[in-house]
Each structure stands twice: as C-alpha cells, then as structure tokens.
Amino acid sequence: MEGAAKTYVSLYEQRVRLVAQALTQRSKLSEKEASDLAVHVLYVLDHVPEKVR
C-alpha cells in the first residue's frame, strides 16, 4: 500500500462527526461548537433507558 496511510477512526468518532455535521448544516454553530455539542448529544442518547427508546 504505497502513499496512502490509513488512519483508524473509531465508531464513536464517526458518530460524533455525523452528529456534528448535522448540527452545522442546520444551525449557525461553528465546527468546534457542533462537535462539542455532538459529544453531549451522543452521551444522552447512549444513556437513555431501553424502555424509553
């Protein structure tokens, strides 16, 4: 594999990027603000009890 080094991106990091992109596309948040908020959003979503989902 010449030239292109592959960098591992965890599933969590992929989820944060996906949520951050959605936030920046639908708001006036900066990328940093959207990324910070995405971390909080995913934390909440991951901690919602199964019965509530």
Protein Blocks (a to p, Z undefined) as FASTA:
>chain_A
ZZiacddddfklmmmmmmmmmmmmmmcbdfklmmmmmmmmmmmmmmgcfklZZ
